[in-house]
């Protein structure tokens, strides 16, 4: 069964029992709530699970700031009816102190190759969790004047990750697809094997200039 809010890529799972793909949805959680809400079978969600799901919507929409629609808020309303706790959900998304320091370090190492476009690189000394790359990009989009940001870092020894965010004026999904990744118009990512941070940065600058 496939439930996804990303555009279908070239590599897909063949012959799924059920496939529900909607790139216009804010998150997979929104789609799940829609299936639950309109299902003929009455489905209940435990309060803790509803809170986890709410955290998913908060993360994908950057606290309801981007990529939201009426169905996003309807899904939130349904989760609240199941007892989802806003305060607890937001607490799940808070950074540890070490994460905060790392994000600050990454944002201090930025390149501005084109107007409104920023590239930030993580230190190459050790692997970094890809969620940190996404968080850095999400936070940077709150800065006035940034149209798109690409955050690059080593995920493990031979894989370099890129997390891309946009204000909607630049289709970062197409750029990430050229690097072998994918995602949404305004939120996308890629993982490149056997490539250094520097080589990925150079290729990204080349793609942005096309």
C-alpha positions, 0 to 999 in steps of 0.5 A: 500500500502506497500513501504519499504526498510526493510526485511519483518518481521514475522508480516505483513499487510495481502492482501495489494493492492500493496507491494514493498519491497526491502531491497537492497534499501538505503531508502524508498525515493529511492524506491518512486522516482523509482516509480515516475520516471518510471510511465506512468503517469507524476508525479510532486513533489513540491520543498519543498517535493523533499527537504524533500525526499532528507533529507530522503536519506541523513539520511538513507545513513549517507550523502551518506557514507553507503548503497548506490548504483547507484540507490541512486544517480539516485534518488538524481538526479531526486529530484534535477531536481524537485528543491531539495535543499541540503543546506536546506535538510542538515539543517533539519538534524542539531541538536538543542543544547540540542540534541547535549549535550544529544548525548555527554552524551550518548557517554560518557557512553559506554561499549566495551564488545567485540572487535569493538563492543560498547554499549552506554546507555542513562540516564534512568531519562527521556524518550528520542526520538528514533531519538536521539538513531539513531543519536548517532549510526550514528555518532559513526560509523565515529570513526575508530575501531568501527564495530558496536554500539548499543544505548539503551534508554527509549523511554517512561515509559515502552518501551526501544529502541535500535538503532543498526548500523554496518560497514557491517561486523556485521549483526545487523538486525539479532540481533535486530530481536532476540529482537523483532525488525528488519531493515537492515544488517547495520541499525536496531532497536528494542523496548522492552516493560516492560524492563529496560535499564540495562536488555536490555543491559545484554540481548544484551551482551548475544546475542552478545556472542552467 
